[in-house]
């Protein structure tokens, strides 16, 4: 999720005038600093003040609504269930030093100007903390009512130049939508024409980043069938992520049924064999309105699709930069689930690396800064002799479905596969390296640069990555026999 918010109040003076508390001093600057970190533009100080002056102000005594800051829904939810008012978090590196209460703000006008009084009042404020009631939710609105029947057979293929297809958004005909309220279960969803959705500005996903996504592909076989690759794994991973983010999730059969309906409704957009795939993007978001720190009252599950080509042009070998200052995930955070909040924090490191001519970034663990973990959006493997190693799954590395499949295939090939902590020195001494993911499939790594040292690896014909790529894509497209039962045919 690429987004920021700020918090400030408007006060009514005894003479009836309205005043703000130092908005130009730090609110605008805080937003600018955050925008720089997330590679976003931001309004100037004067622009922000002009916007604030145009806001509708209260007609009676009182404050404007206040957004409280919070991100870790699971910890807050568990604490409140035990009768606590809030959660005080410790630092991720040592777990011994106090850092921040869930509803406190990062360095801000209040923290800078009235720090002493805040310290004295904090305990009593937490005990009698105001509980915000969620505003009625307008929900999510699509362009039309449920489509009871549809016919995409008027032509076999959409009007697309399949030979020029890249990995980018190509809008298709339909998307799938399903809703549920907090504490309930998802019921039957429906197809609607692909289009924009409408959310309240106070939607949980917009204010607190309560959302997950998945990625999977539908392939067209040479004899015209449509195949999915291990979709039940995506359903289970979304369920695991939903539990971490305190969200309800579709059942595996609901997830699979929704995926199948989306593919069949958009089947003319499934590229010919060898020209690409139909990429499917399931989303689970807190669509209901919420102001206080906590889970949204309503959730929306939706799936849209787009035909895509190769993620990296021509499957060219990657030239990676090992990032040792910025981090992708922290212990106890959300790095092990597919949260929408995991991705925009890597933009700055990626932008800086690409400006230096690198393809992408490889991140180290945030605890020691000595062990490799993940590339921006994919898992990494290294080969030394007959031993393949990949970072272990321990909460900061995403349990990739392609990763899981490649481990099984490599073992079938006779390789010893280890899931372990991998020091950066082992990466530099490897014979070969490659990355895996739904989008990248299996992509070779041609070189890595760590600090001032550059190392190159074997790629191309004869490389293990090429053999693994041909095997897994052969299974996915039906060219090779699926002996493991990984593919699901859509009828």
N, C-alpha and C positions, 0 to 999 in steps of 0.2 A: 504494500500500500504506500503510495507516494502522496503524503499529505501532512499538514501541520495545523495546529490551532493555538490561539493565545487566549488569555483570560484577563479581563479588567472590569471595573465597576464604574457606574455613573451614580453620583450622589446628589440628592437635592438639598441645597442650602436652606437656611432659615428664611432667607430673603426670596426664596422661590427659584433661584437660579440653579442650573445643573452644572456640575463639574466632574471631570475625570481626573484620575490620579496618575500623573506622569506617563501618559501613553507614548509621548514622543521620546522619552528618555530611554525606555528599555523594551516596551512591548514590540515596537517596530523593529528594534535592533535584534531582539530575541528571535523574531520571525525571520529576519534576514540571515542570521547565523544558522538557523535550522534549515532555511532554504538552500544556503550554500552547501550544507552537509548532504542534503538530499538531491542536489543538482536541479533545483527549481528556481524560477524567477520569483521575486517578491516585490510588493508595493514599496514605494519610497515612504519616508516618514510623513511627508506632507500629504501624500495620497491616502495613507492610512487615516490621518487626522480628518481629512475631508470626508472619507467614508463614515467615520464614527459620528461626525457632526450631522450626517444625513439619516442616522438611525432613528426610528420612532422611540421617544423617551416616555417613561411612565407618566400618567396624568395625575397620579396621587402619590402620597409618600411611599417610598420603597426603592429598591435597587433594581437594576436590570438583571436578568437571569445570569447566573454565573456557571461556567463550565468547570467542573472539578477534574483534576488530572489523574488518570489511572490507566494501567495497561495490563496488569496481571490478574485477570478475572478469576482464575481458579483459586489462587491464594486468598483473594478477598472474599469470594463466595464461601470457601471453607471456614474462614475466620468468623464471618458473620453467622454462619450456621451454629457456631459454638458460643455465640453471644458476645463476641468481640466487636468493637466499634470500627476498627480499621486494622491495617497490616503495616508493620514497620519492616522494611527489607534490609538485609545485610549485603555487603559487597560480594560480587560474584567471584572475585579472585581468591579471597581467603575465607569468606563466610564468618568473619569475626568483627567486622566494623559496620556500624549502622550507617545507612545511606539516606533513605527517603521513605516517608509514609506514602501510601498509595494515592492519597488525594492532595499531596503537596505538589508544588510547582518547581520546575528547574529554575536556575538563577533568573530572577524576575524583579520587577519594580518593588513588590512588597518585601521580598527577601533582602533587597539592597537598602531600602529606606526605613523599615521598621523591624529589623531582625531581632532586637532585644525584646520587644514586646511580644513578638510571635513566639519566641522560646518560652516565655512565661505563661502564655495563654494556651499553648498547644495541648497540654494534658486535659484541661477542662473542656476545651473545644472538641476533643475526640470523644469524651464521655457523653456529651450532649449533642453529638453530631446531627446535623439536619439530614432527614431522609427525604430525598426528592421523589415525588411521584412521577411516573412516566407519563408523558403527554400522549393523548390518543394518536395512534399511528395511521397515517394515510395508506400504509402498506406499499406494495409495489404494483404499478399499473403498466400493462402492456398495451399494444396498439389495437388489439381486438379481443373479442371473447374467445373462449375455447373453440378450437377447430375440431369438429367431430370427424371430419373426413378430409383427406387431402389427396391430391394426385400430382406426383412429380414425374410421371411417366411420359409426359408430352414430348420429352426429348431425353436421350440417354445421357448426354453430357451437357453441362452448362457451357456457356460461351466464354471459355477461358483458354488462353494460350498456354497449354500445359508444358510446353518446352521451355517457357520463360518463368515458370512458377518458382517463387522464392518463399522463404519463411516469413510471412506477413499476413495481416488480416485481409481476407477476401469475404465480405458478407455473403451469407447463404440465405436460403428461403425461410427456414423456421428455427425457433428456439423452444426449449422446454422449460416450463415454470411450475413450481410446487411450493406451497406455503405451510407454515405451522406456527402456532402460538407457543409461548414459553410453557413448558410443562406438558405439552401435548405431543402427539406423534404426527408425522407427515401423512397426509392422505393422498388421494389420486391427483396427479398433476395433469397438465395439458400442454399441447403445442400451440404456439402463437407465431405470427409472422415475425421474423427477426426485426428488431428495432430498439429504440431507446427505452429505458425504464425510468420511472420517476420515484425518487426517494425524498423523504423529509430531510431538511438540513440537520435535524436532530437524530437521524438514524444511527444506530449503534456502530455500524460499519464505518460511517464517515467520521464520527467523533472519537471512537476508541479502537478502531481497527479490528473489530470482531468479525473475522471472516477467514475462510479457507478456500483453496482452489485445488483442482486436480488437472491432470493432463493425460490424455490417452488418444490413440489413433485407430481409425478404421481403414483397412486396406482392401483394395479390389484385387481379386485373384485373376489369373489369366482366363479362367472359365466363367468369370462374371460374378462370383460369390463375394460376399462382404465378410471380413474377419476382424474381430477385436482381439487384442492381446492381453490376457490376464485381467479383465476388467474387475473381477471380484477383489483383486488386490487393491485397486484404486478405491473401491467401496469401503474396504476394511481400513485403509489408511485415512480416508476422510472421517470415518467413525472415530478412530483413535485421535485425530486432530480435534474433532468436535468435543470430545470429552475433555481435552486439554484446555479448550477455549470456552467451556461451559455452554455448549450449544447442542440442540437436538440434531440428529442426522437421519437421512433416509436409511431404510433397511437395505441390505445388499441387493435384495430382489427388486426393490423400488429403484435403486441406483441403476441396476442393469437394464431394467425395463425402460427407464428414461433415456439411457444411452442408445438403446436399440431404436426407440421411436425417433430420436433425433437423427440418427444415421439414415433410416428409411425415408424420413421426410426430406432429407437433403441428399439423397443418393446420386442425383445427377452431378453433385459437386465432388463426389469421390473420384480422384484422378485415375486415369488409366494405369494399369500395372507398370511400374518402373518410372512413372512420372511424378509421383508424390503420394501423399496420404491425406485423409480427412482428419484434421486435428480437432479434438473435442475438448472443450474447456468447461467442466462442471464447477460451479461456484456455490458456496454456502455462506450466506451473509446475515448479519443481524440487521434486518431491514426495519424493525420497529423503532419508534422514537424513545430516546432515553437521555436524561440530563445528568443524573447522579451517576457515580461510578458503579457499574454493574452490568450484567448481561441484558441484552435487548428483550423486549416483550414479544417480538415476532421475528420469524426467520424465513428466508426465501432460499430455495434451492433452484438453480437454473443451469441450463447447459446451452452453449452456443457452439457453432462449428465453423471451421474455415479450412479450405484446401491449402496445403503447404508443401513446399519443396524442402530441400536440405537446409538445416539450421546453419551450418557452416558451408559456404559455397564450395561445391566440388569435393566435399569431405577433405579439404586441405588440412594438413597437420597444424595444430595450434602452437602458438608461441606464447607461453605463459609467464606472467610476472608473479613472483611469490610476495604477497603483501604481509609485512611484518609490523605494521602500525595500526591499521584499521582491521576490525574483526567482523565476521559474519554472524556469529552466534556466541552465546555465553552459557555456561552450565546453569541448569535450572530455568532457562528461557524457553523459547519456542522453536529453536533451530531444528529439532527433531520432528516437527510437524510442518505441513505445508500451509503455514499462516501467510496471509497476504502482507503482513508486516515484515516479513523476512527479507524482502527483495530490494526495496528502495534504499536501505542503508548501504548496499554494496555499490550503488551507482557512482559514488565519488571515487572509490578505488578503481572501478572499471574505467571511468572517464580519464583518470590520471594515467592509467596503464596504457590505454589506447592512444593517448596523446604522445606516448613514447614509442609507439609502433607495436605494442603487444596485442595479442588477440583477446586475452581475457586474464582473469586474476585467480590465483590459487591462495586460499586463506589458511592461516595457521590457527591453532587453538588459542583461545583468549586467556587461558589459565597460565600456560608457560611460555607461549609464543615460540615453541620449538617443534611442534608436531603438525603435519599437514592434516587438513580436514576435508574441505570441499572447494571446488571451483564455484564460480558465481551461481550457477543453476544446474550443476551436475556432479556426480560422484567421480572419484579418481581411483585408478588402479596403477600399480607399478609391477614390473616383471624383473626378476633377478634369477638367472639360471632357469630352473624349472618351478620356481616359487612365485606365485602371484599374491600380492598383498593389497589390501584396501583398508582404509580407516574403519575401525569398529564403530558400531552404532551405539552411542551412549548419551543421546539427548541433544547433541549439537550437530549431528550429521543426519541428514534425511535418509530414511530407509527406502532407497530407490527400488522401483520394481524392475527396471532394466538391470540395475546392479545385482539384484537377487537372482535374476535369470542368468546373467553372465557368469556368476559364481558357479551355478549348476552346470552350465555348458563347459566351462573351463575344466571342471573336475572330470566331466565325461571325456575330455580330450587328454586326460592323464596328468594335468597340472596339480600341484599342491597349492591350495588357496588358503590364505590366512587373513582373518579379520583381526587387526591389531592396531596398536598405537604405532604410527610411522614417523620417526624423527625426520626432519628435513634432510639430514645427511644421507638417509637411505634413499630418498628421492634422487639426490644428486649422483648416487652410485648405481642407479638402476640401469638395466639394459634397454628397457622399453617402458613407456607410460601411455595411458589412454584414459578417456573419460566416458561415462555412460549416462544416459538419461532418455526419457521419452522423446524429447525434441532432438537431441544430438545422436541418439541411438548408441553407436560406438564410434568415437572420433579419436584418431591418434594425436598424441602430443609430440611435436617435433623438437621442442626445446623449452627449457625453463630457465629463468634468471632469478637468482636469490642473492640479494645485496649486490656484490660486484662479480658474482660468478655465474657464468652461462654454461649449461650442459645440453647437449643434443642427444636425441634418441633415434633408434631405428624406426622407420616408417615404410609405408608402401608395400609392394609385393613381397610376400614372405613374412611380413610382420604378424604377430599374434592378433593385433587389433583388427587387421583386415580379415583374418579367418573368422574371428568372432562376429564381426559385422555381417559377413556373408551368411553365416549360420543363423543368426537371430532374425535377420531380415528375410531369409528363406523361409523360416517358420512362420513369420508374421504375414507373409504374402502367399503362403500355400505352396511355394515352390519346393520346399522340403517337408517331409513327413513330420507331423507334430506328435512325437512319441510320448510327450509329457502331458498332453491334454491342456496346453496353455491357451489355445485359440478358441474363440467362441464364434460360431457362424450365426449371422443375422438372417433370419428367414422372413 
